[in-house]
Amino acid sequence: MGILRKAKTSTLTAAEVSALWLQYLGDSMAICIYKYFLNIVENKEIKTILESSLQLAESHVLKITEFLNSADFNAPIGFTENDVNINAPRLFSDQFLLFYSYIMTIHGLSAYSLAITNLERQDLQNYFFECTTSSKELFQKIVELAKKQPKFTSVPSIPSPDMPQFMDSPGFIENLVGDKRPLSSSEISTLFFNSMKTGFINSLSLAFSQVAEQEDVRNFMLKNVKLAGKDVQSFDSILQQDHLPIPEKWDNEITDSTVSPFSDKLIMFHAGFLVNSALTYYGASIGASFRSDILLNYSKVFTHAMEAGAFSFNIMVKHGWFEKQPEAIDRKSLSQDSKK
């Protein structure tokens, strides 16, 4: 019985391997990025945020390696010092470095919450709860500092209704061909955040397009700039129809440097990660939207993100940059080999 219990504790489910594997890739990438950021940042308060972000990423990589090794899984290669040039010239302003940390901390919190729901081992659950707590504390510090920055844009406020109200018509047809009802709070929230997050993809892709070395990587980034730009404009136009503010744009926080701080492998992985995250957010936003014009818009941007995701995957495979996760046993291959 003792042997069985030992084997049980050292075994990981597919969900647990996936959660650890993906977090390792993301945090090994973050280590490269924040080391470069710390070499160019000038604002002391923003520097403190970046230092905390780097420390968290480094601690995560060490802990994940322990979990995987104890279960006889090799940690992925991920990203190393070969994927970053910390001495590259400044590519981003200090404000953009803080904005980057804000967006990526949001992604981390979402990933940790999702991972927890699929984990069976209590030690892994506790680990991801700890990740959530530490990222929550970091996120709160980022928000407080971001509020002091010139480019901070708050989510629009709405008036409080005098009494409870109920919809008297679905209004789907009217929303397409006639007057549209005002946006609901959930629609405002998702449109605003999707505009901000997609704007982040647009600006980061613009920066990457300046410094990427491979022609197909540069072309992909330029395509991403075009698609993401259209999607941001579609979100903003709906908000502006109700005279609501839209998020700040960040293109002018990118310098004119053409020297890459990062490898093309890291650049493509980062782009693919953001595109896949966008698919998740767009899907969730569809469930929070009830105007048919908004639903149609999400259908379009979802298609754009799927197209970008397929392109990024193909480029990474082509260059041998896509590291395979552990897979199920290939029963078909085994059966064919046994016949030889």
C-alpha positions in Angstrom: 0.0 0.0 0.0 2.9 2.3 0.8 4.3 1.9 -2.7 1.0 2.6 -4.3 0.5 5.8 -2.3 4.0 7.0 -3.3 3.3 6.3 -7.0 0.0 8.2 -6.6 1.5 11.3 -5.2 4.2 11.5 -7.9 1.7 11.1 -10.8 0.3 14.1 -12.6 -2.9 14.2 -14.6 -2.9 15.7 -18.1 -4.5 18.9 -16.7 -1.8 19.2 -14.1 1.0 18.7 -16.6 -0.6 21.2 -19.0 -1.0 23.9 -16.3 2.6 23.5 -15.1 4.0 23.3 -18.6 2.2 26.4 -19.9 3.1 28.4 -16.8 6.8 27.4 -17.2 6.8 28.6 -20.8 5.1 31.9 -19.8 7.3 32.6 -16.8 10.6 31.7 -18.6 9.5 34.2 -21.2 8.6 36.8 -18.5 12.1 36.4 -17.0 13.7 37.4 -20.3 11.3 40.3 -20.8 11.6 41.8 -17.3 15.4 41.5 -17.3 15.4 43.7 -20.4 12.8 46.0 -18.9 14.9 46.5 -15.8 17.8 47.5 -17.9 15.9 50.4 -19.6 13.4 51.6 -16.9 14.1 55.0 -15.3 11.0 55.5 -13.1 11.8 54.2 -9.6 8.2 53.2 -8.8 7.7 51.3 -12.1 11.1 49.7 -11.5 9.8 48.3 -8.2 6.9 46.7 -10.0 9.2 45.2 -12.6 11.5 43.8 -9.9 8.5 42.1 -8.2 7.3 40.7 -11.5 10.8 39.2 -12.2 11.0 37.7 -8.7 7.7 36.0 -9.1 8.5 34.6 -12.5 11.8 33.2 -11.3 10.3 31.6 -8.2 7.6 30.0 -10.4 10.1 28.4 -12.7 12.0 26.9 -9.8 8.9 25.5 -8.2 7.4 24.1 -11.5 10.7 22.4 -12.2 10.5 20.7 -8.8 6.9 19.5 -9.5 7.7 18.1 -12.9 11.0 16.5 -11.9 9.4 14.8 -8.9 6.9 13.2 -11.3 9.6 12.1 -13.8 8.7 14.8 -16.3 11.3 17.0 -17.9 10.7 20.7 -17.7 10.4 22.4 -21.1 13.3 24.3 -22.5 11.1 27.4 -22.7 13.2 30.6 -23.0 16.7 31.3 -21.8 19.3 34.0 -21.8 19.8 33.2 -25.5 16.3 34.7 -26.2 17.1 38.2 -24.7 19.5 41.0 -25.4 19.2 43.1 -22.2 21.6 45.7 -23.7 19.4 46.4 -26.7 18.3 50.1 -27.0 15.0 51.3 -25.5 12.1 50.0 -27.4 9.3 51.0 -25.0 8.6 54.0 -22.7 8.4 53.5 -19.0 4.6 54.0 -19.1 4.3 51.2 -21.6 6.4 48.9 -19.3 3.8 49.5 -16.5 0.9 48.9 -19.0 2.6 45.7 -20.1 2.8 44.5 -16.5 -0.8 45.4 -16.0 -2.1 43.4 -19.0 0.2 40.4 -18.3 -0.8 40.2 -14.6 -4.4 40.1 -15.7 -3.6 37.1 -18.0 -1.7 35.4 -15.1 -4.6 35.8 -12.7 -7.0 34.3 -15.3 -4.7 31.4 -16.0 -4.2 30.6 -12.3 -7.9 30.6 -11.6 -8.6 28.3 -14.6 -5.8 25.9 -13.6 -7.1 25.5 -10.0 -10.4 24.2 -11.2 -8.7 21.3 -13.1 -6.2 20.2 -10.4 -6.6 17.2 -8.2 -3.4 17.3 -6.2 -3.7 19.5 -3.1 -0.1 20.6 -3.2 -0.6 21.9 -6.7 -3.9 23.5 -5.8 -2.0 25.3 -2.9 0.7 26.4 -5.3 -1.6 28.0 -7.7 -3.6 29.6 -4.9 -0.3 31.1 -3.8 0.4 32.3 -7.3 -3.1 33.9 -7.3 -2.5 35.7 -4.0 0.9 37.0 -4.9 -0.3 38.2 -8.3 -3.3 39.8 -6.7 -1.1 41.8 -4.5 1.1 42.8 -7.5 -2.0 43.7 -9.5 -3.3 46.0 -6.8 0.1 47.8 -6.7 0.1 48.2 -10.5 -3.4 49.7 -10.5 -2.6 52.2 -7.8 0.5 53.3 -9.6 -1.2 53.3 -13.0 -3.9 55.7 -11.7 -1.1 58.3 -11.2 0.1 58.0 -14.8 -1.0 60.5 -17.5 -2.3 57.8 -19.9 -4.5 56.1 -17.3 -8.1 55.6 -18.6 -10.8 54.4 -16.2 -13.6 52.2 -17.2 -16.7 54.3 -18.0 -19.1 55.0 -15.1 -22.9 54.7 -15.5 -25.8 56.2 -13.6 -27.6 54.3 -10.9 -31.2 53.4 -12.0 -34.1 54.7 -9.8 -35.7 51.3 -9.5 -35.3 47.7 -10.9 -36.0 47.4 -14.6 -36.7 44.5 -16.9 -36.3 44.1 -20.7 -39.6 44.4 -22.5 -38.2 43.1 -25.8 -35.1 41.1 -27.0 -34.6 43.8 -29.6 -32.4 41.7 -31.8 -33.9 42.9 -35.1 -34.2 46.5 -33.9 -30.5 46.5 -33.0 -29.6 45.5 -36.5 -31.8 47.9 -38.5 -33.1 50.5 -36.2 -32.5 52.4 -33.0 -30.2 50.6 -30.6 -30.8 50.5 -26.9 -28.0 51.9 -24.7 -25.2 49.6 -23.8 -25.6 47.6 -20.6 -22.9 47.6 -17.9 -21.6 44.2 -18.9 -21.4 45.3 -22.6 -19.5 48.4 -21.7 -17.1 46.5 -19.5 -16.3 43.8 -22.1 -16.0 46.3 -25.0 -13.7 48.6 -23.0 -11.4 45.8 -21.8 -11.3 44.1 -25.2 -10.4 47.4 -26.8 -7.6 47.9 -24.2 -6.3 44.3 -24.5 -6.5 44.2 -28.3 -4.9 47.7 -28.4 -2.0 46.1 -26.4 -1.7 43.4 -29.1 -1.6 46.1 -31.7 1.1 48.2 -30.1 3.3 45.2 -29.1 3.0 43.8 -32.6 4.1 47.2 -34.0 7.2 47.1 -31.8 7.9 43.5 -32.7 7.5 44.3 -36.5 10.4 46.9 -36.1 12.9 44.5 -34.6 12.0 41.0 -35.9 14.8 39.4 -38.0 13.0 36.8 -40.0 10.9 38.2 -42.9 7.9 35.9 -42.2 7.9 37.0 -38.5 7.9 40.7 -39.6 5.1 40.2 -42.1 3.1 38.4 -39.4 3.5 41.2 -37.0 2.5 43.8 -39.6 -0.6 41.7 -40.4 -1.4 41.5 -36.7 -1.1 45.3 -36.5 -3.6 45.7 -39.3 -6.1 43.1 -37.9 -5.8 44.2 -34.3 -6.1 47.9 -35.3 -9.4 47.1 -37.1 -10.7 45.2 -34.1 -9.8 48.0 -31.7 -11.6 50.5 -33.9 -14.7 48.3 -34.0 -14.9 48.2 -30.2 -14.2 51.9 -29.8 -16.9 52.9 -32.4 -19.6 51.0 -30.4 -18.6 52.8 -27.2 -18.4 56.1 -28.9 -22.0 55.7 -30.2 -23.1 56.0 -26.6 -20.6 58.9 -26.0 -18.5 56.8 -23.7 -14.7 57.2 -23.3 -12.3 54.7 -25.0 -9.0 53.4 -23.8 -5.8 55.2 -24.4 -3.7 54.1 -27.4 0.0 53.1 -26.9 1.6 53.3 -30.3 3.4 56.5 -29.5 5.0 54.8 -26.5 7.1 52.7 -28.9 10.5 54.1 -29.9 12.1 54.0 -33.3 14.6 51.3 -32.3 15.2 48.5 -34.8 17.5 46.5 -32.6 15.6 43.5 -31.1 15.7 42.8 -27.4 14.2 39.4 -28.0 14.7 36.4 -30.2 12.1 35.8 -33.0 11.2 32.6 -31.2 10.2 34.6 -28.1 8.4 37.2 -30.2 6.3 34.7 -32.0 5.4 32.8 -28.8 4.4 36.0 -27.2 2.2 36.9 -30.1 0.6 33.5 -30.2 -0.1 33.6 -26.5 -1.9 36.9 -26.7 -3.9 35.9 -29.7 -5.1 32.7 -27.9 -5.9 34.7 -24.8 -7.9 37.1 -27.0 -10.0 34.1 -28.2 -10.8 33.3 -24.6 -11.8 36.9 -23.7 -13.9 37.3 -26.9 -15.7 34.0 -26.2 -16.6 35.1 -22.7 -17.7 38.5 -23.9 -20.2 36.9 -26.3 -22.0 35.5 -23.3 -22.2 38.9 -21.6 -23.6 40.7 -24.7 -27.2 40.9 -25.9 -27.2 43.4 -28.7 -27.0 41.6 -32.0 -24.7 44.2 -33.6 -22.2 43.5 -30.7 -22.5 39.8 -31.2 -21.8 40.2 -34.9 -18.8 42.3 -34.1 -17.4 39.7 -31.8 -17.9 37.1 -34.5 -15.7 39.1 -36.8 -12.9 39.7 -34.3 -13.0 36.1 -33.2 -12.4 35.1 -36.8 -9.5 37.5 -37.0 -7.9 36.0 -33.8 -8.3 32.5 -35.1 -6.7 33.5 -38.4 -3.7 35.1 -36.5 -3.4 32.1 -34.2 -3.1 29.7 -37.2 -0.5 31.9 -38.8 1.6 32.1 -35.6 1.4 28.3 -35.1 2.5 27.6 -38.7 5.5 30.0 -38.4 6.6 28.5 -35.1 6.4 25.0 -36.4 8.2 26.0 -39.6 11.2 27.3 -37.7 11.3 24.6 -35.1 10.3 26.9 -32.3 7.1 25.1 -31.1 8.0 22.9 -28.2 5.6 19.9 -27.9 3.8 19.2 -24.7 3.8 15.6 -23.3 1.2 13.6 -25.3 -1.0 10.6 -24.9 0.4 7.2 -26.0 0.2 6.9 -29.8 -1.6 3.6 -29.9 -1.9 3.6 -33.7 1.8 3.9 -34.2 2.5 1.2 -31.7 0.1 -1.2 -33.4 1.7 -0.5 -36.8 5.2 -1.1 -35.4 4.1 -4.4 -33.9 3.1 -5.7 -37.3 6.5 -5.2 -38.8 
